[in-house]
Amino acid sequence: MALTQANRTDNPKTRRDNRWAVLVLLCFSLLLIAVDATVLHIAVPALTAALRPGSVELLWIIDVYSLVVAPLLLTFGTLGDRYGRRRMIIAGYCVFGMASLGAAFADTPLALILSRAALGVGGAMIMPATLSLIREVFTDRRERAFALGVWSAVAAAGAAVGPLIGGILVEHFWWGSVFLINVPLVLLALPLAARLLPRSAGDRAHRWDALSAVLSITAILGVAGGVKLSSAPVFLAGIGFAVWFVRRQRRLAHPLLDLRFFAERGLSVAVTCVLLGTFSLIGLELMLAQYLQLVLGESALYAGVLMLPIVIAAMFGGLCGAPLLNRFGVRATMSMGLGLAALSLLPTLTFGVERAVPLLVACLAGIGFGISLTLLAASDIIMSSVSPERAGGAAAIKETAYELGAGLGIAVLGTVTAVVYAPALRASAPGIPFAEAYTSLARAADMAENMGGTAGAALLASAREAFITALHATIGVSIAFLTFAVFLAFFLLPGRSRPRRSPHIPRSRFRSVQLRLSGRSSDSPSRNQGIGPTMGVCDEPSMTSRR
C-alpha cells in the first residue's frame, strides 16, 4: 500500500494534476510560520500579567523565534536538498506542533522562551522546503511565476495579519490560545502532506557543515543578547563567533553561506535594505500594539483591527510595484519605498494619550506600502544579480535577511524602549514602591490595577507618559535607519540598467562542472544545484532584466 501511494505521488502526471492542491498546502504551511512571528504582539499585556516576565525576558519571548529561524533557513534548506524536502516538511510539522503545545501551557518565562525557540526550529525546517517544492512541482514558467507570487503574498500578509489573529484569540480565550491553535492545524496538515507532496530521495552530494550552523546561531543570539542585556562581553562574543563563521565559510569547499554572493554590490545593498526595512516594520509593530492597548486603552481585538492598514497597503503595494519598477527602475522604486516609510513615521512623533485614529491609519498604510515596494524591488535586484544556477542561494539570503531584520528589530527597538522608559518613569514618579513597574509599561499597568484608587491611577498615567517618550525615541531610531537605507539605495544601486551577474562562476563553466558531477548530458533536464540551499527559482527574466 505504501509503495502504491509513493508511486501515485511521484508519477509526473499525478504531480502535475495535484500542483494547485500542493500550492494551497505549501501556502498554508507558510502562513503558520509567518503568523507565528508576530501573533504575540497583541498578546503582550495578557502574557505579562500571567507570567510576569522582566523586560529582557519579554524581548526574548517575542523575538527568539525570528532569531532562531534566520540562521537555520540556510541550514535546513541544505538538509532538505540532502535528505528530501517532503521528509523535512513533515518533520518540521511535528516539531512545530509539539513546540506550540509546550508554548501554550508554559508556566514560566523560561519555558515559553525555550518553546518559542523550538517553534523557530520547526519553522526553519518548513519554510525553505515550501519554496523548493514550488520550483519542483510547477514546471511551466508562467504557472511557476504565479505560484511564487502567491507564496510571496502569503508570506507578507501572514506576518502583517498576525496581530489581528492574536487579538481575536486573546479577546475570546487566553494568551496561550495563540499557540494552541497551531496544534489542530498541524494535525490537519500532516496527512495532507503525506498524501500530496512529492517524494524525493534527496541529493547526498549537498554537503552540510554542522559547525557552521552552530556558529551562525551562536553569533546571532550573542549579538542580540548583548544588545538586550547591555553587555559588551556578550555582544563581543557574538561578533567573535560571527567572524569565525565568516572565516570558515571562506575556507570550505561547500560553505553554508556562499560569501561570493556579496561581491555583487546591487545584491549586497538590496539585502541590507531588506534587513533595515523589516527591522523598522516588525519592531515598530510590537511597540504600536502596546501603545494601542496600554496607552489608548483599546481592546486586543480592536488593536489588531487598527493594524490592518499595513496588510492592505502592503498588498496594494505589491500590485503597484511591478508598473513602478518598469517605469522608474529599481533604484528609484526602492528609494521611494524606503523614503515613504520614513516619512510616514514622522507624524507618529506627535502621538500622545489622545486618540488620533485617522492619522494612525494613514501612517500605517504609508509604512506598509513603502516596505512592500522595498521588498519587491529587492527581490528583483537579488534575482537579477546572479545566474539562474545560483538563484536558490540568493533567495535563501533574502529570506534570512528578512527574518534577521525582524528579530534584531525587536531586540534593538525593544531595548531602546526599555532604556528610555525606566528613567522617564523615575523622573515623573520617583516614589513608586514597586521596582518592577520600571521594567515595562505592561508590568506598571498590572500593578496600577492591583493598587487601585488614586495611587494606581497616578502610576498608570506616569507610566503611559514615560512609554510615549520611549516610543518617540524608538520611532526616531527607526527613521534614522530608514533614512540611511534611502541613501544606500539611491547612491549605490543601479538605475534602469540591469545589475550585472556575479562574475565569480561563469554560467558556462558552472554548467559544465555541474553536468560532469551529476553524470548527465547537456540535453538532460536540469535541476537547480546552485551553491546554497535550493529555495526555489522562477526561470522567468526579472523585471529589471526585461528592461
LUMMI-82075 format. One record per atom (N, C-alpha, C, CB): x, y, z. Coordinates in steps of 0.05 Angstrom, whole numbers, plus 5000, padded with zeros to 4 digits. Each point is the difference from the previous one (the first is absolute). Glycine has a CB too. Layout:
<rs>
XYZ ...
</rs>
This chain:
<rs>
501749765000 498350245000 501850255000 496349755025 505850244992 501850235001 501450054973 500849925048 499949854938 501250024974 498150124980 502949615010 494650324992 497950114981 499750305005 497649564999 502450525026 499750285006 502550164990 497249895040 505149994963 502550144991 500050034970 502449815039 496749974947 499950024971 498050214990 501449524998 496450495017 497950194992 501050295004 496449665012 505150385009 501050275005 502250084981 498849945048 502949874945 502350074984 499550004970 502849815036 494950084956 499450004971 499850284989 497549575006 504050504973 500050274990 497350114993 504549914982 493849925006 497350104993 498450065026 500149734957 500150095063 498550055025 501150255014 499249515004 503450524995 501250245012 499050254987 504149735011 495650274963 499050244986 497150045006 503349934964 495149865038 497250035006 499550105028 499149634969 502850315049 499750085028 501450275007 499749525011 501450614968 501850225006 498550235015 502749884960 494850175034 498650225013 499349935029 498250154955 501149605049 499649915028 502650015016 496349704984 505950235003 502650025013 500650305007 501649594976 497850595006 500450285005 498450105024 500950074951 496649855051 498350075022 501249905026 495950004971 505049755030 501249895024 502650145008 497949564988 503750504992 502550145006 499650285010 502249724965 495850425023 499450275010 498749995028 499450154952 499149655053 498949965027 502249965020 495849804981 506250045012 502349955017 501550265005 500449534983 500050634996 501550255002 498450205018 502049924955 495450075043 498350185016 500449955029 496750024963 503449725045 500549945028 502550125010 497749574994 504550424990 502650105008 500050315002 502249604979 496650525000 500150294999 498350135022 500649974951 497049915054 498350115021 501349985028 496049874972 505449905032 501249965027 502250205006 498949524995 502250614985 502150205006 498950255013 502549824961 494950245034 498950265010 497549965017 501950224960 497249545043 497449955014 500150095029 499149624968 503350385044 500250065028 499950305006 502749595005 497550584974 500250295004 497650105016 502650044958 495049875035 497650095013 499749865027 497950094956 503249685047 499649845025 501950095023 498549624971 503350575024 502050085020 498750085027 503050154962 495050035039 498950075026 498849765015 499050454981 499549375006 498949775013 502249815009 495850054973 506249915010 502249825007 501650115024 500249854951 500350415049 501550125022 498549975026 502050324968 495449725032 498449975024 500149715011 497050384984 503149434998 500049725008 502749895009 496249934968 505950135017 502649885006 501950205014 499449714960 500050545040 501650215013 503049994991 496849985039 503750024935 502950004992 501250285003 499049644967 503750365036 501450255000 500250114972 502649865040 498450394957 500150124974 501749854980 499350445022 503049454988 501849854982 498749734993 504150235020 494749645000 498649754995 497850034980 501149855046 497450384956 497950054981 501050034971 497450225037 504849914960 501250034973 500949734989 501550465012 499749375005 500749734991 497649844992 504050025030 493850004985 497649854994 499050084972 498849985049 501350274944 498950104975 501849944976 497650355026 505149714978 501649994976 501949764997 499850485002 500249345018 501749764997 499149834977 500950005049 496650014944 498949854977 501550094974 495549965023 504450294971 501350104976 503149975001 496250324994 504949715030 502949985002 501049714996 499950395031 498449424975 500749724995 499449934971 499049885048 498850214941 499349944972 502150104981 495150035012 505950224992 501850134981 502549834993 498450445017 503249485003 502449854992 499449714991 502550285032 495249614976 499449734993 498849964972 499449925049 499750304938 498949974974 502049884980 497150405009 505349704992 502149894982 500649715007 501950464994 498249485032 500749735009 497949804991 502350195040 495249874966 497949804993 499350004970 498150065045 502650164941 499850004971 501949794988 498650485000 503849525010 502049814991 499249715008 503650365003 495549615022 499249735009 497649904985 501850115045 496450074947 497749914984 500949904972 497150335024 504849814965 501249904974 501449735004 500550474985 500749495038 501649765005 498249765006 503850295016 494249755001 498449775010 497249994990 502850025040 496350184945 497350004988 498350215013 500449524991 498350654992 498550225010 497349925013 502150284965 496749515024 497549905011 500549905029 498349874954 503949995049 500749905027 500550235019 502049584979 499350635011 500750235017 497550145008 504450054977 493649995005 497650145007 498449845021 499850204955 500049545042 498449835019 501450015027 498449704963 504350285038 501450025025 499650285013 503449674983 496650545000 499550275010 497350035012 503150174965 494849715022 497350005012 500149895028 498049954954 503349825050 500149875026 501350185021 500149554977 502250565016 501450185019 498250255006 504549844982 494350274997 498450245004 497649955017 501550164955 497249615041 497649935015 500649955030 498149814959 504150045046 500749955028 500950255014 501349534987 500250644999 500950255012 497650195006 504449954975 493650055007 497650165005 498649915025 499650084950 500249665053 498749895024 501550085025 498349624973 504350375026 501650085023 499850305006 503149634990 496850534989 499750295004 497350085012 503250074962 494749795029 497350075009 499749965030 498349874955 503149945056 499649945029 502550065016 496849644987 505050525002 502450085015 499250165025 502750014957 498549935065 499350145025 502250185011 497049615010 505250404975 502250195008 501150134975 501149725040 500150524963 501150134977 502149824986 499250445022 502549424993 502149844988 498849774983 503050115038 494849774973 498749784984 498950114974 498949775043 500050474958 498950114975 502250084981 496150175026 506149934984 502350074982 501049754986 501350385030 499049404985 501049754988 498049894980 502649905042 494950124964 497949914981 500050164975 497349845038 503050434965 500150174976 502549944983 497550365026 504749584987 502449924985 499549754984 502950225035 495849584978 499349754986 498150064977 500749745042 497450454961 498350084978 501750104977 496350115032 505750054974 501850104979 501449784985 500650405027 500249394987 501349774987 498049874981 503049925040 494550034969 498049884982 499450184977 498149775039 501750494965 499550184978 502250014979 497350275031 505249724979 502349994981 500149744984 502550315032 496549474979 499949754986 497950014977 501549765042 496450394963 497750014980 500550204978 496949855037 503950404970 500050224981 501649954975 499450295039 503249644962 501449974975 499049774982 504050195023 494949604990 499049784985 497550074984 501949695034 496550504977 497650084985 500750134974 497650065043 504450124957 500750144976 501449814980 500550425026 501149394984 501349814982 498049824987 504050015029 493949904985 498049834989 498450144978 499849755043 499750514960 498750154979 501649994975 497950305034 504749734969 501949984977 499849734987 503150345021 496649454995 500049724990 497349934987 503349885036 494550214976 497349914991 499150164975 498949875047 501750394953 499150174978 502250014979 497050285031 502749574948 502049994979 499550214978 500549515009 497050584989 499450214980 500850275012 496249744981 505350425002 501150255011 497950205009 503849934970 494150105014 497950195007 498649925026 499450114952 499949635050 498749905024 501850035024 497449684973 505250275023 501950025022 500250295009 502649614983 497450584999 500150285007 497650085017 502650104958 495049805034 497650065015 500249875028 497350024957 503649735044 500249865026 501950145019 499049574977 503350535012 501850145017 498950275009 503749774976 494750355007 498750255009 498049955022 500550184954 498049605044 498149935022 501649955026 496749804966 505550055031 501749945024 500950255013 501549574978 499550625006 501050255011 497850165014 503550014964 494150005024 497750145012 499349885027 498350124954 501649615047 499349875025 502150065022 497749634974 504850375018 502250065020 499650285011 503149694975 496450505008 499750285010 497450045016 502650164960 495249735029 497450035014 500049855027 497850054955 503549725046 500049855025 501350155023 500149584973 502250545022 501350155021 498450245008 504449854982 494250284999 498550245006 497449945013 502150224961 496649555033 497449945012 500349865027 498149964953 504449975055 500449875025 498850145024 504149824981 496350455021 498850145023 497049995000 503950304999 494849694978 497149985000 499149735010 499850324961 501549475030 499349735010 500549985030 501149804955 501250315054 500550005028 497950165016 504849974989 494350255000 497950165014 497449855003 502150404982 497149454997 497549855001 500249785021 499250104951 503049765049 500449775019 500250105029 502249744964 499450475041 500250105027 497450125010 504950094991 493650034991 497550125008 498049795010 500850374967 499149395020 498049805007 501149775016 497850134958 504849835044 501149775014 502250115020 499049684961 503450205037 502250105017 502550014983 497949805042 504250314968 502350064983 501249744988 501050405029 498849374985 501149754990 498649904975 501249895046 496350224949 498549904976 501450084974 495850035027 505950184974 501450084975 501949784991 499650495013 501249345006 501749774992 498449744997 503850225025 494249754992 498549755000 498549964974 499550045049 499850174938 498549984974 501749864979 497550415011 505249604992 501749874981 499849705000 503150385005 496249505018 500149715003 497949864981 501550065048 495950024953 498249864981 500650064971 496550035035 504650214959 500850064973 502249824990 498650485007 503449475010 502249824993 499049724997 503250295025 495049624992 498849734998 498549974974 499749975050 499050254940 498749994975 501949994977 496250255020 506049904982 502050014978 501649754997 500250495008 500449375013 501749764999 499149794980 501150085047 496349824954 499249814980 499950114972 497449775036 501950484962 499950124973 502850024988 496050275013 506049795003 502750014990 501049724992 500950395030 498449414986 500849734993 498749914974 500649895048 497050214946 498649914976 500750164975 496349865030 504150414974 500250174976 502950064992 495750205014 506149845006 502750094993 501649784986 499950315039 501649774940 501649804985 502349905017 498750214957 501949535040 502349895014 502550074984 497249625018 505050414997 502650044987 502149865018 498650444979 503149425007 502149855015 502150185012 499249624970 500950635020 502150185010 502649964984 497950005045 503850194958 502649994986 502250015021 498050234958 503249555047 502149995021 502550154993 498249565013 501950544962 502350164992 499950285013 500249764956 497450325053 499750255015 501249975027 495850124974 506549985031 501349975026 499050215020 504149814976 496150115049 499050175021 502150025022 495249884990 505550365018 502150045021 498650075026 503450154965 496649665054 498650045025 501250235016 498849525001 503850514999 501350215015 499250274990 503949705009 495850334965 499150264989 497250075010 502849924959 495549885043 497350055010 500050095029 498349654968 503450225048 500250085028 501150285003 500649525013 501550544971 501250265002 498150224992 504449794990 493950174989 498150204991 498050065021 500749854953 498249945060 498050045021 501350145024 497549594985 504850325024 501450125023 500650294995 501949555012 499050524964 500750284993 497550185002 503749844970 494150075018 497650175001 498950035028 498949864953 500949925061 498950015028 501950165018 497749564993 505050425002 501850155016 499850304996 503049624998 496750474976 499750284995 497450115011 502749944958 495149905038 497450095011 500050005030 497849814960 503449995053 500250005029 501650225011 499549514998 502750564989 501750225009 498550274999 504049764984 494350284995 498450244998 497950015022 500750014950 497949775055 497950005020 501050035028 497449714970 504950165036 501150005027 501850245004 499749515001 500850654977 501950225001 502749905010 496250335008 504649444982 502449875009 502050004977 497449715032 504850444971 502150014980 501349734996 500750475011 499949375010 501349744996 498349814984 502450065043 495049934962 498249824985 499950094971 497349915042 502450354954 499950114973 502549944984 497050365016 505349684997 502649954986 500449704995 501950415022 497149424996 500149724996 498449924975 500649925049 497050204948 498449964976 501550084974 495950065028 505450184974 501550094977 502349814994 498950475011 502449435010 502249814996 499149744986 502150195041 495649714967 498949764987 499250064970 498349835045 500850424951 499450084972 502550014983 496150265017 506049844994 502650014985 501049714994 501150455021 498749384999 500749724997 498449874978 501349975048 496150094952 498249894979 500850094972 496349995034 504350274963 500750104974 502749884991 497650435010 504349555007 502649894992 499749704992 502350335031 496049534984 499549724993 498749974973 499649895049 498550294944 498649984974 502050054977 495750165022 506250014983 502050064979 501849764994 499950485014 500549345006 501849784997 498649754989 502750185037 494649794968 498649764993 499549984970 497850005045 502549764944 499349954972 497050024996 504149714995 494350215025 497150014998 499050165024 499749554976 500450715023 499350175024 497050005004 504050284992 495249765033 497250035007 498950264987 500749745043 500950474957 499350254988 502350084981 497250155040 502149874934 502050074980 500450305000 498849604971 503550495041 500550285003 500550144974 501849905045 498749954933 500550134974 497550144990 503549654990 494250285020 497650144992 500350305006 497249595009 504050485013 500250275009 502050174984 498649855045 502950024937 501850154983 498450184981 503449645004 494150294990 498350164983 498850235017 498949604970 501850645023 499250235016 496950035002 504350234987 494449734991 497150025000 498749815019 500250164953 500749595047 498949805018 500550075029 500649654965 501950445041 500650075028 498350235010 504749854992 494950354991 498450235008 497149925004 503150314975 495949525006 497249925002 499549845026 499749994950 502149825056 499849845025 500150195024 502149604977 499650595023 500250195023 497450165003 504950044993 493950044985 497550155001 497749835010 501650294963 498449455029 497949825010 500349985030 500049744957 502450225053 500549985029 499150255014 503949694991 496950544999 499250255014 497050064999 504650184989 494249754988 497150044997 498449835020 500750114952 499949635049 498549835018 500850065029 499849644965 502750445040 500850095026 498150225011 504849904988 494650294995 498350235009 497149915002 503150324978 495949525002 497249934999 499249825023 500250044951 501249735053 499149815020 500550105028 501049634968 501250515036 500650125026 497950205008 504849934993 494450244988 498050215007 497249885003 502750334975 496749455011 497449875004 499649925029 500249834953 501950065059 499849925028 499550245018 503149624991 498450605005 499750245017 497250134996 505050074998 494149944977 497450124995 497749835011 501950224959 498549525041 497949825012 499750065029 501049654966 501250395048 499950075029 498950285004 503949705009 496850484973 498950275002 497050014998 504350174981 494649685000 497149994996 498649895024 500849964951 500349835061 498649875022 500550135027 500349574975 502250495031 500750095027 500050305004 502749605003 497550554975 499950295002 497250104992 504950034990 494149884987 497350094992 497849845011 502050164959 498649605053 497949845013 498349854981 500050325036 500949624939 498449854981 500149705008 501050344964 496949525027 499949715005 502049874981 495250025015 505549734992 501949854983 498949974972 501649755040 495850194957 498849974974 500150254984 497049655018 502250584994 500050254985 502850094993 495750135024 506249824994 502850064993 500949844976 500950105049 498349654950 500749844976 498850114975 500449605029 497150494973 498650124977 501550254990 495649815016 505350355003 501350254993 502749954987 497750225038 503449544965 502549944986 499649904971 501949885045 495650084948 499449894973 500950184977 496249785021 503850494982 500950164977 502849924989 497350375019 504449524998 502649914991 499649784980 502250125043 496049694963 499549774982 498950094973 499249715040 498750464962 498650094976 501950164982 495650005025 505950184987 501850174985 502349834988 498950395030 502049414985 502149834989 499149844976 501949965046 495649954955 498949854976 499850194977 497549695030 501550564975 499750204979 502850074988 495850175022 506249854996 502750064991 501149784982 500750265042 498649494964 500949784983 498850024972 500449725040 497150374958 498750034974 501250234985 495849815019 504850414995 501050244986 503149984995 496350275022 505049554992 502949994998 501149944973 499949865046 498849944940 501149934974 499950234980 498449535009 499350614988 500050234982 502150225008 495249914991 505150135035 501950205009 502949924993 496850135037 503849614966 502649904993 500550044970 499849665037 498350274947 500350034971 500350304992 497449584994 501250595020 499950284993 502550155010 495049985001 505849975024 502150175012 502649855005 496450265021 503649474979 502449855006 500349935029 502150234962 499849595044 500249905027 501050215020 500849554981 501150625011 501150195019 497850205009 504549954978 494050165003 498050195008 497749875016 501150264959 498149495032 497849875014 500849935029 498549814956 503950085048 500849935028 500350255016 502249594983 499050625006 500450255015 497350125007 504350084976 493849915005 497350115007 498749845022 499550164953 500749575045 498849845021 501150055028 499349654965 503450365037 501250055026 499550295009 503649674989 496450524992 499450285008 497250035009 503450154967 494749725020 497250025008 499649885028 498649974952 502749815054 499849885027 501150195021 500449544980 501950595014 501250195019 498250245004 504549854987 494450264991 498350235003 497449945014 501950184958 497149575039 497549925013 500349975030 498749774958 503850205051 500549985028 500150275014 502549584991 498150634994 500350275012 497650095016 503050114963 494549865027 497750095016 499749855026 497850124958 503249635044 499649855024 501750125023 499149584973 502850605021 501450135021 498350195016 504149964973 493550105017 498150185014 498049845017 500550344964 499549405034 498149835015 500350045030 499949674962 497850355051 500050015030 497849835011 501950464998 496849635023 497949855013 497350044986 502550035044 497450174938 497550054986 499849814975 500050485016 497549444978 499649824976 500250174975 497049695027 504550204953 500250124974 499949784979 502850395018 494949474982 499749764983 500450064971 496949825034 501950394954 500550044971 503050044993 495450214998 506049945019 502850054995 501649745003 499550475016 499849375004 501349745004 499649824976 499450045049 498149954941 499449834977 501650094975 495449925018 504750344978 501650114977 502949935003 496750374995 504449665029 502949945004 500549704995 500350385033 498149454978 500449714996 499849924971 498249925046 499950204940 499749944971 502550094985 495050055004 506050185002 502550094987 502349825005 498350465003 502049445022 502249825007 499749744985 500350215046 497249684954 499649744986 500550024970 496649895035 502550324953 500450044971 503050034994 495450214995 505949965021 502950054995 501749755003 499250475015 500349385006 501649765005 499449794979 500150095049 497449894941 499349814979 501650074975 495449945020 504750314972 501650084977 502949935003 496850384992 504249665032 502849945006 500649704996 500250395032 498149444979 500449714998 499849914971 498249945046 499950174939 499749924972 502550084984 495050045004 505950214999 502450094986 502449845008 498050464996 502249485029 502349845010 500049724987 500050265043 497749624956 499849734987 500950014971 496249885031 502950334955 500850034972 503050034997 495550214990 505749965027 502950044998 501549755007 499350485013 499949385008 501449765009 499949784978 498950115048 498849854941 499749784980 501350084973 495849855023 504650414973 501350094975 503050015002 495950264990 505149735035 502950035004 501549744998 498950385030 499749394968 501449754999 499049834977 500650015050 500949794942 499149834979 497849815010 504650024979 493849875003 497849825009 500949775017 497650124959 504949785036 500949775016 500550085029 502149824959 498250435047 500650095027 497750155013 504850034987 492949975000 497750165010 498949885025 499050144954 501249605050 499049885025 501450115024 498849594974 503950415025 501550115022 499450305005 503649664990 496150494988 499450285003 497350055014 502750094959 495349755033 497450025013 500149935030 497849894956 503949915051 500349935028 501250235016 500749524986 501250635002 501250225013 497950225005 504449904979 493950145002 497950215004 498149935023 500350114951 498849635050 498249925021 501450015027 497649704968 505050245033 501550015025 500250295009 502749604987 497850594994 500150285007 497350105012 503550074964 494349835024 497350085010 499749915029 498149974953 502449785053 499649905027 502050125019 498349574981 504250475010 501950125018 499350295006 503549704981 495550454999 499150275005 497750015020 501450124954 496749695044 497849995019 501049955028 497049834964 504849975039 501049945027 501650225012 500049534987 501950594998 501650215010 498450265004 503949804977 494050245007 498450245004 498649995027 499350034951 499649745056 498749985027 502150035022 496549704980 505950175016 502050025020 501050285005 501449544988 499350604990 501250275002 497950205008 503449884966 494350135020 498050205006 498749955028 499150054951 500649695056 499049945027 501950095021 497649614981 505050365014 502050095020 500050305002 502849604990 497050544987 499850295001 497650095017 502250034954 495549835042 497650075015 500549965030 497249874961 504049915047 500549945028 502050205012 499149524992 503050554993 502050185010 498950285005 503549744976 494750355006 498950275003 497750005020 501350114953 497149685048 497649995016 500650025030 497849724965 504150125045 500650005029 500850275010 501349534996 500750614993 500750275010 497750204998 504749914987 493750074992 497850194997 497949955022 500750014950 498849745057 498149945021 501150095027 498249624974 504450335031 501250095025 499950305003 503049604999 497350554979 500050295001 497250115007 503750014967 494249855022 497350105004 498749885025 499650064951 501249715058 498949875024 502249875016 495649924976 506050235038 502449895013 499349835025 502550394983 495249645028 499449865025 498549744997 499950445021 500149434956 498549754996 501349785017 498750144953 499749735064 501249795017 500649744986 497550215037 501549754939 500449754986 502050034978 495349875011 507050004991 502250034981 499249894973 503449985037 494949814963 499349874975 498450194981 499949575024 498950644987 498650194983 501850144981 496750075037 506049944969 501950134983 500949824977 501550275039 497849484961 500949824979 498550024974 501449695035 495950354966 498450024976 497450135006 502249604981 496550514999 497350125004 498049785007 501150374967 499149405022 498149785006 500149935030 500549824953 501950175059 500349945028 498950235017 504049714991 496550535000 499050235015 496950014999 504250254990 494649694987 497149994998 498849785018 500450184953 500949605048 499149785017 500150085030 501549664966 500650475042 500350095028 498050235006 504849864999 494850314982 498150225004 497249895004 502850314972 496549485014 497349885003 499849875027 499749924951 502449965059 499949875027 499950215022 502649614982 498850625014 500050215020 497350145002 504950074991 493949994986 497550134999 500150285012 497849565003 499950584997 499850265012 501750224986 499149775042 501450444972 501550234989 502949934994 496950305025 504349544993 502849924996 500349834975 500750025050 497549804945 500149834976 499750174975 498349615026 499850574975 499550174976 502450184994 495150005011 506250105011 502450174996 502349844988 498550295039 501849464971 502249844990 499549944970 500749795046 496950144947 499449944972 500450244982 496749655015 502550584994 500350254984 503050064996 495750185017 505949795004 502950054997 501349804982 500050205046 499249544957 501149794983 499350044971 499849695038 497850404956 499250064973 501750224988 495449845010 505050375005 501650234990 502949914995 497150325024 503949514993 502849904997 500249824975 500750035050 497249814946 500149834976 499850164974 497949635027 500550584973 499850174976 502750124994 495250105011 506349995010 502750104996 501849794987 499450315040 500449454971 501649784989 499249934971 500549825047 496950194948 499049944973 501150204980 495849815020 504250454988 501150204982 503049964994 496650325018 504849595002 502949944996 500349764981 501150185046 497249624957 500149774983 499450084971 498649705039 499450464958 499250094973 502450164987 495150015014 506250165003 502250154990 502349824990 498850365031 501749424983 502149814992 499149874973 501349915048 496250014950 499049884975 500350194976 496849725027 502450534977 500350204979 502950024991 495950255018 505949755002 502950034993 500949764983 500850265043 498449504965 500949764984 498750014972 500449745043 497150334955 498750014974 501350224982 495749835021 505050404991 501350214985 502749904989 497650355028 503949514989 502549894992 499649814977 501850045046 496149794955 499449824978 499350144974 498449675034 500250564969 499450164976 502550094986 495750165022 506249944993 502650094989 501549774987 500250365034 499849414979 501349764988 498749934973 501049835046 496350164954 498749924975 500450214978 496649765027 503250494980 500250214979 502750034988 496450235024 505749754993 502750054990 501549754992 500150395030 499149374978 501549764995 498749814981 501950055044 495549974952 498649824982 500150104971 497049865037 502949964944 499850084972 497350134994 503249644986 496750534993 497550124993 498349824984 502250445001 497649614973 498349834983 501549764989 497450404988 505349625014 501549784988 499849755016 503150334981 497349455006 499849745013 502549955017 497249834962 502450085063 502349945016 501649784988 497650145041 505149894959 501649794988 499949755017 503050354978 497349425009 500149755015 502749975013 496649794969 503550065053 502549965014 502049864981 497649985044 504850124954 501949894981 501649765011 500350454981 499249475044 501749815012 499849724988 499750265042 497949674949 499649744988 498650044973 499749775045 501750234933 498850034974 497949794996 504150214982 493749865005 497849814996 500949764984 496750375003 504849674975 500849774984 501849815016 499750294959 502249825056 501749835016 498549865022 503850314990 494449845023 498449885022 498449774989 499950445024 498949614952 498249794989 501549754992 497050364983 505449675006 501649774992 500849845024 501650244959 499449905062 500749865024 497649865013 503750335008 494049814991 497649885012 499249754986 498550465013 501749534960 499249764985 502049785005 497850294965 504849775037 501949795005 499549875027 503450234971 496049945049 499549895027 497549835001 502450405019 495649684966 497449865001 499949774981 497950415014 504149564967 500049784981 497950024979 501749735036 497450524958 497950034979 501250154976 496450015035 502349964943 500850144976 498850285001 500449574974 500450595007 499050274999 497150014991 504550174991 494549614999 497249994991 498149915022 501649904954 499550015069 498349915021 498750235014 503049605007 494650355004 498650215015 501750095024 495649824985 504750435019 501850105021 498450035026 502850244966 498849735056 498950065026 501550245011 498749515008 500050625011 501450225012 502049905020 496050304993 506649694999 502049915019 502050225006 499449534982 499650715019 501750225005 501149995028 497550274968 504549895037 501250015026 498050115020 504650054980 495149825043 498150085020 497549844997 501850465000 496449545019 497649844999 498150084978 500449935048 498249884941 498150064978 497550115012 502049644971 497650625027 497750135012 497850044979 503050225034 497549704942 497950044979 500850224982 496649835031 503150124943 500950204980 497850034979 504849885008 494750364985 498350054977 501750074976 496350175029 503549674950 501850034977 499250234983 500849525001 497050625005 499350234984 502050225004 495149885003 505650274977 501750245004 498750195019 501949954954 499750175062 499050195020 499150264986 502949805036 495750364980 499150264989 502450174991 495949985030 506250004986 502350164993 501349914974 500850095048 499449644949 501349894976 498450054975 502249665029 495150354975 498450044976 500350294989 496749665017 504250525000 500550274991 502550014983 497650195039 
</rs>
